[in-house]
Amino acid sequence: MKIELRNYQKDIVEKAISSTESTLIQIPTGGGKTLMAKEIASVLISQYHKQVLFVAPKIILMEQTAKVFASLTHKSCMV
């Protein structure tokens, strides 16, 4: 099941990808941070051949993230 990003999320993703500096995205709970991170990771890996590291402070958050990132198909993706 593919979830379509909302317009504000698409805008954030585009700005993060096009940025030449370190980027911090801060959004309230339920704002779609993990979905945006997945989209950013997908683009950076597939189009720019970059490596991506996703860090979370709790195991449960990493488990949730792994479920969202599971649809990434790049051979070097590990969750």
Secondary structure, DSSP 8 states (H G I E B T S, - for coil): ------HHHHHHHHHHHH-SS-------TTS-HHHHHHHHHHHHHHTT--------SSHHHHHHHHHHHTT---TT---
